[in-house]
Amino acid sequence: MNREAIRELEKAQQKKKVPQFKVGDTVRVSNKIKEGNRERTQVFEGVVIKRQGGGAKETFTVRKRSSGIGVEKTWPLHSPNVEDIQVIRSGKVRRAKLNYLRALSGKKAKVKERIGIYGKAAQAEEIVEEVVEEVIEETAAEAPAAEEAVEAPAEEKAAE
């Protein structure tokens, strides 16, 4: 019983829409930062070197090179401070964790790009979801107008 309650609590804390990305993908993470009473968004772009955990506790680590120094940041996937995760390019890797990139520099630290349907599949799914949502909104907006148009002729026939 306690496990079920914990699962329900974790499920309530998870984000509804999480972008699909894998280890090796180059992503742009928009992160909310609070400085005193101000709030701003900071963007961090790099290669996803690992994803850990599952459920509400899942985290991912992104690595980039800045001025010749490697910088890594780890975020909880479902954190409210992570505003957006954009997949810039899809990487072709055969490992679950890319810790070996830490020792490499320059061109050797690059990840090959996955070309074809595999690389664009995540982006295509997001576009399809957006289009479906737009169509649903449009039909919902048109539905009351259509109901009024159907009711109007019925009222005219009743008056005759």
Steps between C-alpha positions, in 0.01 A plus 500: 500500500781743581670429166181581312463829687861591422452416130189719482680787673797474263269480198329822608837678515611392152468730199231410249712571192864398509695534175653183364878503501767236541859478615721653229247760389599865497240690701428857603370518858319815617542529875323743736735685734385712794723789598350681798148594394577475125460191286678440171559217254848366431567275200753216516582312179699179487503122456292276727755265657266307728144447620444345839213375710135484411167653584502834679863451604645472149799724428710580195849644463611734220865573418649784296843652451530863594832674434679165489357387835238228525182605681233253611161570650246253635128574522197307621294430188170599665635807682288816478827693449555326165276702269582340167723235343557533124672228300744675266639185338475130564820313575599152391649317799515141621536565872258586779750731670757710313751549783785441254433847351652654813847384398469612137543846349456665162359300210540173690237617750239541225205265477395388151160624389222249445371559149165402359169425663657408834647844559185688405246264661485686832458835326234359267301358792502839675382676183220245454391546864490880455294473179256256664457737797434793263238300308329398825492863616359616165229236499413582861466868405286416193278248681283757688448697177397181318254409777339847477468462122328164543262630769398809300327313210324274748356806680388654165312178407330496840384860452333418166 
